[in-house]
Protein backbone atom coordinates (compact mmCIF):
# COMPACT_ATOMS: atom_id res chain seq x y z
CA UNK A 1 0.00 0.00 0.00
CA UNK A 2 2.82 2.31 0.84
CA UNK A 3 4.42 1.50 -2.53
CA UNK A 4 1.23 2.42 -4.37
CA UNK A 5 1.02 5.76 -2.57
CA UNK A 6 4.65 6.57 -3.40
CA UNK A 7 4.15 5.62 -7.04
CA UNK A 8 1.04 7.77 -7.23
CA UNK A 9 2.77 10.74 -5.63
CA UNK A 10 5.75 10.34 -7.97
CA UNK A 11 3.47 10.21 -11.01
CA UNK A 12 1.65 13.36 -9.92
CA UNK A 13 4.90 15.19 -9.31
CA UNK A 14 6.26 14.25 -12.73
CA UNK A 15 3.00 15.21 -14.42
CA UNK A 16 2.79 18.49 -12.52
CA UNK A 17 6.33 19.57 -13.33
CA UNK A 18 6.24 18.63 -17.01
CA UNK A 19 5.76 21.74 -19.14
CA UNK A 20 2.64 21.90 -21.29
CA UNK A 21 3.49 22.16 -24.97
CA UNK A 22 1.22 23.17 -27.79
CA UNK A 23 1.99 22.23 -31.36
CA UNK A 24 1.53 25.09 -33.77
CA UNK A 25 1.77 24.42 -37.44
CA UNK A 26 1.95 27.15 -40.01
CA UNK A 27 1.64 26.51 -43.69
CA UNK A 28 2.89 28.84 -46.33
CA UNK A 29 1.47 27.90 -49.71
CA UNK A 30 3.32 29.24 -52.68
CA UNK A 31 1.23 28.62 -55.76
CA UNK A 32 1.59 29.96 -59.26
CA UNK A 33 -2.15 29.60 -59.84
CA UNK A 34 -1.60 26.73 -62.25
CA UNK A 35 -2.76 23.70 -60.32
CA UNK A 36 -4.98 20.79 -61.32
CA UNK A 37 -7.93 21.96 -59.22
CA UNK A 38 -8.06 25.40 -60.85
CA UNK A 39 -7.50 23.92 -64.31
CA UNK A 40 -10.35 21.44 -63.85
CA UNK A 41 -12.63 24.17 -62.54
CA UNK A 42 -11.84 26.38 -65.51
CA UNK A 43 -12.43 23.49 -67.92
CA UNK A 44 -15.81 22.70 -66.36
CA UNK A 45 -16.81 26.35 -66.40
CA UNK A 46 -15.84 26.63 -70.08
CA UNK A 47 -17.73 23.43 -70.92
CA UNK A 48 -20.83 24.69 -69.11
CA UNK A 49 -20.59 28.01 -70.96
CA UNK A 50 -20.35 26.20 -74.29
CA UNK A 51 -23.35 24.01 -73.44
CA UNK A 52 -25.49 26.97 -72.43
CA UNK A 53 -24.35 28.92 -75.50
CA UNK A 54 -25.36 26.01 -77.75
CA UNK A 55 -28.71 25.81 -75.98
CA UNK A 56 -29.27 29.56 -76.32
CA UNK A 57 -28.42 29.35 -80.02
CA UNK A 58 -30.92 26.52 -80.51
CA UNK A 59 -33.63 28.45 -78.70
CA UNK A 60 -32.86 31.62 -80.67
CA UNK A 61 -32.90 29.71 -83.97
CA UNK A 62 -36.23 28.15 -83.07
CA UNK A 63 -37.73 31.51 -82.11
CA UNK A 64 -36.41 33.05 -85.32
CA UNK A 65 -37.81 30.17 -87.37
CA UNK A 66 -41.23 30.53 -85.73
CA UNK A 67 -41.18 34.28 -86.34
CA UNK A 68 -40.24 33.78 -90.00
CA UNK A 69 -43.03 31.25 -90.38
CA UNK A 70 -45.60 33.66 -88.94
CA UNK A 71 -44.19 36.50 -91.04
CA UNK A 72 -44.43 34.46 -94.25
CA UNK A 73 -47.97 33.39 -93.35
CA UNK A 74 -48.96 37.02 -92.81
CA UNK A 75 -47.53 37.99 -96.20
CA UNK A 76 -49.27 35.04 -97.91
CA UNK A 77 -52.57 35.94 -96.23
CA UNK A 78 -52.26 39.52 -97.35
CA UNK A 79 -51.51 38.40 -100.91
CA UNK A 80 -54.39 35.92 -100.86
CA UNK A 81 -56.88 38.53 -99.69
CA UNK A 82 -55.68 41.02 -102.32
CA UNK A 83 -55.82 38.40 -105.06
CA UNK A 84 -58.06 38.98 -108.08
CA UNK A 85 -58.99 35.30 -107.98
CA UNK A 86 -62.51 35.30 -106.53
CA UNK A 87 -62.30 31.63 -105.62
CA UNK A 88 -59.22 32.09 -103.42
CA UNK A 89 -59.68 32.20 -99.64
CA UNK A 90 -57.36 32.12 -96.66
CA UNK A 91 -57.46 28.99 -94.48
CA UNK A 92 -56.35 30.12 -90.98
CA UNK A 93 -55.82 26.59 -89.60
CA UNK A 94 -53.37 25.51 -92.29
CA UNK A 95 -52.10 29.02 -93.11
CA UNK A 96 -52.67 28.48 -96.83
CA UNK A 97 -54.50 30.17 -99.64
CA UNK A 98 -56.99 27.67 -101.08
CA UNK A 99 -59.37 27.48 -104.02
CA UNK A 100 -63.02 27.37 -102.93
CA UNK A 101 -63.98 24.89 -105.66
CA UNK A 102 -61.13 22.38 -105.48
CA UNK A 103 -59.56 22.96 -102.06
CA UNK A 104 -56.10 23.05 -103.61
CA UNK A 105 -53.41 25.63 -102.99
CA UNK A 106 -53.74 28.83 -104.96
CA UNK A 107 -50.80 31.00 -105.86
CA UNK A 108 -52.20 34.51 -105.57
C-alpha positions in Angstrom: 0.0 0.0 0.0 2.8 2.3 0.8 4.4 1.5 -2.5 1.2 2.4 -4.4 1.0 5.8 -2.6 4.7 6.6 -3.4 4.2 5.6 -7.0 1.0 7.8 -7.2 2.8 10.7 -5.6 5.8 10.3 -8.0 3.5 10.2 -11.0 1.7 13.4 -9.9 4.9 15.2 -9.3 6.3 14.3 -12.7 3.0 15.2 -14.4 2.8 18.5 -12.5 6.3 19.6 -13.3 6.2 18.6 -17.0 5.8 21.7 -19.1 2.6 21.9 -21.3 3.5 22.2 -25.0 1.2 23.2 -27.8 2.0 22.2 -31.4 1.5 25.1 -33.8 1.8 24.4 -37.4 2.0 27.2 -40.0 1.6 26.5 -43.7 2.9 28.8 -46.3 1.5 27.9 -49.7 3.3 29.2 -52.7 1.2 28.6 -55.8 1.6 30.0 -59.3 -2.1 29.6 -59.8 -1.6 26.7 -62.2 -2.8 23.7 -60.3 -5.0 20.8 -61.3 -7.9 22.0 -59.2 -8.1 25.4 -60.9 -7.5 23.9 -64.3 -10.4 21.4 -63.8 -12.6 24.2 -62.5 -11.8 26.4 -65.5 -12.4 23.5 -67.9 -15.8 22.7 -66.4 -16.8 26.3 -66.4 -15.8 26.6 -70.1 -17.7 23.4 -70.9 -20.8 24.7 -69.1 -20.6 28.0 -71.0 -20.4 26.2 -74.3 -23.4 24.0 -73.4 -25.5 27.0 -72.4 -24.4 28.9 -75.5 -25.4 26.0 -77.7 -28.7 25.8 -76.0 -29.3 29.6 -76.3 -28.4 29.3 -80.0 -30.9 26.5 -80.5 -33.6 28.5 -78.7 -32.9 31.6 -80.7 -32.9 29.7 -84.0 -36.2 28.1 -83.1 -37.7 31.5 -82.1 -36.4 33.1 -85.3 -37.8 30.2 -87.4 -41.2 30.5 -85.7 -41.2 34.3 -86.3 -40.2 33.8 -90.0 -43.0 31.2 -90.4 -45.6 33.7 -88.9 -44.2 36.5 -91.0 -44.4 34.5 -94.3 -48.0 33.4 -93.4 -49.0 37.0 -92.8 -47.5 38.0 -96.2 -49.3 35.0 -97.9 -52.6 35.9 -96.2 -52.3 39.5 -97.3 -51.5 38.4 -100.9 -54.4 35.9 -100.9 -56.9 38.5 -99.7 -55.7 41.0 -102.3 -55.8 38.4 -105.1 -58.1 39.0 -108.1 -59.0 35.3 -108.0 -62.5 35.3 -106.5 -62.3 31.6 -105.6 -59.2 32.1 -103.4 -59.7 32.2 -99.6 -57.4 32.1 -96.7 -57.5 29.0 -94.5 -56.3 30.1 -91.0 -55.8 26.6 -89.6 -53.4 25.5 -92.3 -52.1 29.0 -93.1 -52.7 28.5 -96.8 -54.5 30.2 -99.6 -57.0 27.7 -101.1 -59.4 27.5 -104.0 -63.0 27.4 -102.9 -64.0 24.9 -105.7 -61.1 22.4 -105.5 -59.6 23.0 -102.1 -56.1 23.0 -103.6 -53.4 25.6 -103.0 -53.7 28.8 -105.0 -50.8 31.0 -105.9 -52.2 34.5 -105.6 
